[in-house]
Every structure is written in structure tokens, then in C-alpha cells.
Amino acid sequence: MELKGVHKRFGPVRAVEGLDLRLREGEFFTLLGPSGCGKTTTLRLVAGFEAPDRGEVLIGGEVVNPLPPERRPIGMVFQHYALFPNMTVFGNVAFPLRLRRLPEGEVRRRVGELLEMVHLVGLEGRYPKELSGGQQQRVALARALAREPKVLLLDEPLSALDARIREELRGELKRLQGETGLTTLYVTHDQEEALALSDRIAVMREGRLEQLGTPKEVYEEPATAFVAGFVGSGVLVPGEAREGLFHRGRAWPVRVRGEGRGYLLLRPERLRLDQGGFLEGRVVLATYLGSLVRLEVEAEGLFLKVDLPPEGVPAPGERVRLALPPEAPFVPEGG
Ligand code: ATP
């Protein structure tokens, strides 16, 4: 699937501005960004619910701009379940198969297979209102797969579910996508979800692509301050990269790539308490999060976050020393 120079405006709002994307066969590709950055519009352009002002959408090498949604080789799952309320689970999943006028025996066989894939065997006769949110999303997924699409489009399919079900279904989605090998375009504003699921992530901002990379690249080498701020947590420390080291007044013992003014990204999991540590500071806040405690430490005018195992954590007011990571991401100014 490919987008070439796609633009879409709604009156004065530039929802998508000159987007070029090319998904690889079988990859799990995520559009990640804050509310209003143009993710859903991009998905709707691929699905055919919106027409681009300029540019082309290609699926399987063919330009699909003139095709209505029902003639595009896509399957789609929305945030809200969008099942047919007057049809059973069986009826919902069978719908696209019956549209294709498959013989009834074939329909039964395919629906059986699909319900097995999404672990819903036994619930064929229920109506959507008799299902939990997670189960409804499984039906929606089975119905999308029943079309045998070339591309699966998923618009925040997990965001309406509660945390435990969300994590469970996230794992299943990853498994299913691996099993079917289906090229998938996923939209979310949840960075954890994007990191967990994706082969590659496109971080979007104001209708444009901010950075494209693997989850590891986006997390460990953010190209801009926006990406650094949006993906993961951390603090951006203004300073300068010089001769391979970060400088803020003096040289810090942190290796960085680049040269000139910019920001050092200090992630909470990369900082440690150490009596011989480079920075001296004072604990301002300690927040218990179950598996860890997040400290906020004031040091040299900065408020740094430090994640620690929950045992023996210093209390607010205590003086501590922080050891810096030997190397860290550096975002150039202007980024
Ligand atoms: P969210 O996560 O909140 O869904 P998003 O990143 O998916 O956000 P879009 O829904 O693509 O963002 O919207 C991008 C911009 O286009 C927003 O400013 C939005 O208000 C605007 N927009 C989207 N659809 C329409 C429409 N039909 N009419 C007018 N403006 C629209």
C-alpha cells in the first residue's frame, strides 16, 4: 500500500499535507500522533471514505482513487464496534461472504474458521448487545478478515476497552497479524501500543510525517524534540554537542552524536542513584507505581525523572547524586 503526495483539507484545516508512505508487504505499520494530527483522515483516505485533494493512493500497485470503499481490497475495524445490531455474530461475519454470493456451505465453513481464529467459537448465535466490548471487537476483526483484504485498516480498535482486555487483545492482534501475514495500517495515539505492535511507526504532527522508523529507532533516536516528547517519557536538557560529548556549562560524561546546540534526552530508566554520580540534586517527589517508584529530582535547575525499584527509595527532601547514562539521544535545535 502506498500514498504518494497526498493532501487533504477541510476548509482552512490542513488535515494531511503532502504525505508519502510506502508499506511493505506483510508489515504492521502504525500512524502515531496526538489528537488532530491527521491519522484518522489518512486511514479514511486509504479506505475511500474521503477523497484526496491531490495525490494518489495505491493498493497492490493499483491506483484506487476512483474506487468507492466497497470496491477497495481493504478490511476495516473502527474504535466503536460498528457491528450490525440486528445480526448475530454469525450473521455479522457471514455478511461480506454472502455479499460475494458464496454458497451457504462455504459461508459456514469460512465463518467457522474465522471465529476460531478470533476465539469466539460457541458465540455464533449471540447479538452484539449480548457481547462484551472485547468480544465485539473480535467479531469486527473476523468480519474485516472475511473480506480477504489486501490491507487491514485499524482505527484505534482497542481504545474503547478497559486496560486488561486491551492488553489481552493487543497480544492477539499481533498474533493474528503474524499468522495471516496481512499488511496492516494501524492508527493510535497510544505510544505504548505503537511500540508493542509495530514493525514500523510513522509519527505524525499537523498532517505531516515527523519521523519514520522501527519502534526502537523512534524511541532511542528521536529525530525531533516533538518525537522525543511524544514517545516515552523523559526530560530534554538544553545544551550543546561538542567533540562527541554533551556540554551544559561544562562537559558532561555523556556521549552524544551530532554537533551544535540542541537537547539531551534523559529517560527515567537510564538514570541511576549513585554516590559518585555526576549530578547532585534533591528529591522533590516520589510516586509509587507498583512495579517501580518514579522520583522527581531537582538538579542544576532541571527537574529530572528517575525510575527505581520500589525498595529503599529516598524520601522527598533527601539529597542524592545521579549517575548519567554513558550515552544518550541528542536532538538538534530546530528539530
Ligand atoms: P484523533 O486521534 O482525535 O482522531 P486524528 O489524528 O485522527 O485525531 P483527524 O481526525 O485526521 O486527526 O483530523 C485532522 C484534522 O482535520 C483535525 O483538525 C480535524 O478537526 C479535522 N477534520 C477531520 N475530519 C473533518 C471533517 N469531516 N470536517 C472538518 N474537519 C475535519
Residues whose N, C-alpha, C, O or C-beta is under 5 A from the ligand:
A	BS01	ATP	F10 V13 A15 P34 S35 G36 C37 G38 K39 T40 T41 T42 H189
